Every structure is written in structure tokens, then in C-alpha cells.
């Protein structure tokens, strides 16, 4: 069996992964708050953990893996969007969830086994909060229920922060009903214009952190294998999840392995609306960027390193994928992915190393293995961009041979007008032309348009 090694945030080291139950490998990943389109950074954890669940299913069997990713559909940002637009909260959430799933499928991400919505698990959250109050880990105050961080002596261990340092560095205004500035909200009151549910503490709604603890417990049990998300969630969200879950179920460990992906940049800068470099996955798709290109660029950087999205990387990814689609068109994939590709992914999701192996397979002409190995990474799918079919239908080798023959004749006659005509037509169609003493090489560039080759046929 393939040995999987994963970097565990909790222990700060790479460890051999040993599931609690190899017949029931369980993973929970924090999903989006659904009030707007997913920006490019939102796609990174989806793609990262999609690769991980593919690896787990490859090693343990598809039927022995349960992958859960939630939707936060009760949140003040959603309330604000409803107030701004005059639309109902339910309508906004339903539409945004549909957008998210369409966009993530477009980048090759498979749907998780379970995609719970927070509003479907309010009773479970209320029950967990009640348990925390009964055991002295939470308290009710002025319509709120707060978790008492001092009641959990391991608070801060996941993120590597001490409680004293957190209190000293706190810049938020401390509510008068808090016993400790770092105590966090489990339940808060709602007014008539805000979504709410009846509870022992009055009409209200859950805080952000409790939802993941309640849903993970309900769907995966009090202890499961892997919890993932972006490193921006490590504190306070994941830290708070650990505290409330371990206090509600002290006999269990909650998540055995914690994994966090680094953030995304654009052209070396943090993505932000103020810098004008903020865009959504849908923006790129609508511009004609195939989802497969987005996935390839994301996988080209290790998940624990900052990912820099650049136009150069995008162009290079598209060129590579066009070549690979042309190579594998009509080819029956090998039964299994190449061992070197699986081993790279099993080594803490070294997808960049796996792509290096794909390049080697392509250069060696091992197209059946290339097809199977790319599929293992979620690449070279037939539904990941219309441009794939167009490229595969064009025989650029025939055009290269024709240009080479015309060029050879021109070298004798000293008349290069036909060479220039063919070359210019190819360039106008988005074909990259490389001519050397060894011959002519053509490849489809990012702006390739097969229809423009009509004059040369």
C-alpha cells in the first residue's frame, strides 16, 4: 500500500498518515460563506483538498472515504447583502451555492460526499452549546452564550499562540458581558429583521465557529482523520473549533491531522479590490480561460507555499495542456497512474513534483500513462474547456511539415514570400512558430483560433 505523509499543523511536522479506521477515512474541510461569487483564492483549498480526497480514495478505496465540506448560510455578511438588495436570504444563499458548485466543478473539483448547510444543523448546535454550559466551558450573558477560553488549558496550541499574548494583542472592543476578552460567541440574539431560532437562551442564531464543530460531529463522529482549510482560518476559527469540540467531547481528539494551505497572490501582490487585482473564478472562465488551466496553475505550487497567479503561468499552463490534449487525443489511458505521480502526491501533496513527472511522461511519449496520471490529478478531462476539442482536431504537424518544405524550397530559390505568408497566417491564428536548422516546430498559443487557419487549408 502507498505510504501517505502529511504535514500536521498540530505537531508542526510531516507524519505518516495512519487513519483511525482504514474502512472509514474521514475528512472535513471548511467551505465558503455564501453571499457572493468565489474569488480565485477561494478555489485554492477546494483544489488542494480535492487532490487529497482523490489520493485517499486511490489508496483506501472510493467507498471507504467520506469527504465533508460545509456551506455557511447564516452570517452577518449574508444579512447585509439581503438588506442591500432587498432579496431574501434563502434566495441569495441558494443562488450563491449554485454559483460556487458550478465554478468549482469547472476547475475539476469533484463534489464532496456531504455538503451540509449550517441552517440544517441548528438543533445540533444548540445541543452542543447546552453541553458546554453544563460542563462549565460556556456561560450565558445578556442573550449571548460565550465559550470560556480559560476553561480549556490547550487553547492556542493549534495556532501556536499563548492566551496571555492573545489578550495583550487584542485590539477589538471587549463586550462588557465577556468574562475574558478572548471568550468567543456561541450564540447571539436576533431581532425581527435577522434570521433566528428559538433556544434556551432566547431567539437568536449561532456564532460562526460552533457550526463546523456541530456538523463535523454529526457527520463524522467525535473524532475523525483530517480537518483542512486555508491558513487564514487557523486562528481564530480552527482554534475555536478545537476548544469547543474537545470540551464537548473530552474523550475524543476531534481532528487527528490538521492541514492548512497558504494564500494566493496575483503578480506578486496580495489580491485586493483596492489594488485592482481582485477577480473571481467566474471572471476568468468568462474570459475564456479553461478551468483546467486554473487547476494546473494552482497545482504547480506546493499547497503550503504562497501561490502567485501570473499571466505568464496562465499562458504556460495553457500551452502545456494544449500539447498534452493533442498527445492523448483518442488514446486509451493506462489502467493506473504512474507510480512516481502517486508517490509525489502521497508525499504531502507534492503536486508540483507530480506535474514534473507528467512533463517527463509527455517527453518520453508515454501517452497512455500520461493520460491516466493526469486524470489522477484531475487534469485532461473532456469537460474542462471547449478549447481542448478544437485543438485536438487540428493537425499542426501537417502545417509544420508544409512550412518546412516551403522553407527548404525557398532556401534554393531565395524567394521567401511564401514562407512569410504561411508563417504570418499561423501567427495570426495564435500558433507559435519556431524555426531552426533542425526544422519547424508549431504549438497552439493562448490565443489559438483554428478557424483562422482556413486560408492555409
C-alpha positions, 0 to 999 in steps of 0.5 A, spaced: 500 500 500 502 507 498 505 510 504 501 517 505 505 523 509 502 529 511 504 535 514 500 536 521 499 543 523 498 540 530 505 537 531 508 542 526 511 536 522 510 531 516 507 524 519 505 518 516 498 518 515 495 512 519 487 513 519 483 511 525 479 506 521 482 504 514 474 502 512 472 509 514 477 515 512 474 521 514 475 528 512 472 535 513 474 541 510 471 548 511 467 551 505 465 558 503 460 563 506 455 564 501 453 571 499 457 572 493 461 569 487 468 565 489 474 569 488 480 565 485 483 564 492 477 561 494 478 555 489 485 554 492 483 549 498 477 546 494 483 544 489 488 542 494 483 538 498 480 535 492 487 532 490 487 529 497 480 526 497 482 523 490 489 520 493 485 517 499 480 514 495 486 511 490 489 508 496 483 506 501 478 505 496 472 510 493 467 507 498 471 507 504 472 515 504 467 520 506 469 527 504 465 533 508 465 540 506 460 545 509 456 551 506 455 557 511 448 560 510 447 564 516 452 570 517 452 577 518 455 578 511 449 574 508 444 579 512 447 585 509 447 583 502 439 581 503 438 588 506 442 591 500 438 588 495 432 587 498 432 579 496 431 574 501 436 570 504 434 563 502 434 566 495 441 569 495 444 563 499 441 558 494 443 562 488 450 563 491 451 555 492 449 554 485 454 559 483 460 556 487 458 548 485 458 550 478 465 554 478 468 549 482 466 543 478 469 547 472 476 547 475 475 539 476 473 539 483 469 533 484 463 534 489 464 532 496 460 526 499 456 531 504 455 538 503 451 540 509 448 547 510 449 550 517 441 552 517 440 544 517 444 543 523 441 548 528 438 543 533 445 540 533 448 546 535 444 548 540 445 541 543 452 542 543 452 549 546 447 546 552 453 541 553 458 546 554 454 550 559 453 544 563 460 542 563 462 549 565 466 551 558 460 556 556 456 561 560 450 565 558 450 573 558 445 578 556 442 573 550 449 571 548 452 564 550 460 565 550 465 559 550 470 560 556 477 560 553 480 559 560 476 553 561 480 549 556 488 549 558 490 547 550 487 553 547 492 556 542 496 550 541 493 549 534 495 556 532 501 556 536 499 562 540 499 563 548 492 566 551 496 571 555 499 574 548 492 573 545 489 578 550 495 583 550 494 583 542 487 584 542 485 590 539 477 589 538 472 592 543 471 587 549 463 586 550 462 588 557 458 581 558 465 577 556 468 574 562 475 574 558 476 578 552 478 572 548 471 568 550 468 567 543 460 567 541 456 561 541 450 564 540 447 571 539 440 574 539 436 576 533 431 581 532 425 581 527 429 583 521 435 577 522 434 570 521 433 566 528 431 560 532 428 559 538 433 556 544 434 556 551 437 562 551 432 566 547 431 567 539 437 568 536 442 564 531 449 561 532 456 564 532 460 562 526 465 557 529 460 552 533 457 550 526 463 546 523 464 543 530 456 541 530 456 538 523 463 535 523 460 531 529 454 529 526 457 527 520 463 524 522 463 522 529 467 525 535 473 524 532 475 523 525 482 523 520 483 530 517 480 537 518 483 542 512 482 549 510 486 555 508 491 558 513 487 564 514 482 560 518 487 557 523 486 562 528 481 564 530 476 559 527 480 552 527 482 554 534 475 555 536 473 549 533 478 545 537 476 548 544 469 547 543 469 540 540 474 537 545 470 540 551 464 537 548 467 531 547 473 530 552 474 523 550 475 524 543 481 528 539 476 531 534 481 532 528 487 527 528 491 531 522 490 538 521 492 541 514 492 548 512 494 551 505 497 558 504 494 564 500 494 566 493 497 572 490 496 575 483 503 578 480 506 578 486 501 582 490 496 580 495 489 580 491 485 586 493 479 590 490 483 596 492 489 594 488 485 592 482 487 585 482 481 582 485 477 577 480 473 571 481 473 564 478 467 566 474 471 572 471 476 568 468 472 562 465 468 568 462 474 570 459 475 564 456 480 561 460 479 553 461 478 551 468 483 546 467 488 551 466 486 554 473 487 547 476 494 546 473 496 553 475 494 552 482 497 545 482 504 547 480 505 550 487 506 546 493 499 547 497 503 550 503 507 555 499 504 562 497 501 561 490 502 567 485 497 567 479 501 570 473 499 571 466 505 568 464 503 561 468 496 562 465 499 562 458 504 556 460 499 552 463 495 553 457 500 551 452 502 545 456 495 542 456 494 544 449 500 539 447 498 534 452 490 534 449 493 533 442 498 527 445 492 523 448 487 525 443 483 518 442 488 514 446 486 509 451 489 511 458 493 506 462 489 502 467 493 506 473 497 512 474 504 512 474 507 510 480 512 516 481 505 521 480 502 517 486 508 517 490 509 525 489 502 526 491 502 521 497 508 525 499 504 531 502 501 533 496 507 534 492 503 536 486 508 540 483 513 534 483 507 530 480 506 535 474 514 534 473 513 527 472 507 528 467 512 533 463 517 527 463 511 522 461 509 527 455 517 527 453 518 520 453 511 519 449 508 515 454 501 517 452 497 512 455 500 513 462 500 520 461 493 520 460 491 516 466 496 520 471 493 526 469 486 524 470 489 522 477 490 529 478 484 531 475 487 534 469 485 532 461 478 531 462 473 532 456 469 537 460 474 542 462 474 547 456 471 547 449 478 549 447 481 542 448 476 539 442 478 544 437 485 543 438 485 536 438 482 536 431 487 540 428 493 537 425 499 542 426 504 537 424 501 537 417 502 545 417 509 544 420 511 539 415 508 544 409 512 550 412 518 546 412 518 544 405 516 551 403 522 553 407 527 548 404 524 550 397 525 557 398 532 556 401 534 554 393 530 559 390 531 565 395 524 567 394 521 567 401 514 570 400 511 564 401 514 562 407 512 569 410 505 568 408 504 561 411 508 563 417 504 570 418 497 566 417 499 561 423 501 567 427 495 570 426 491 564 428 495 564 435 500 558 433 507 559 435 512 558 430 519 556 431 524 555 426 531 552 426 536 548 422 533 542 425 526 544 422 519 547 424 516 546 430 508 549 431 504 549 438 497 552 439 498 559 443 493 562 448 490 565 443 489 559 438 483 560 433 483 554 428 478 557 424 483 562 422 487 557 419 482 556 413 486 560 408 492 555 409 487 549 408 
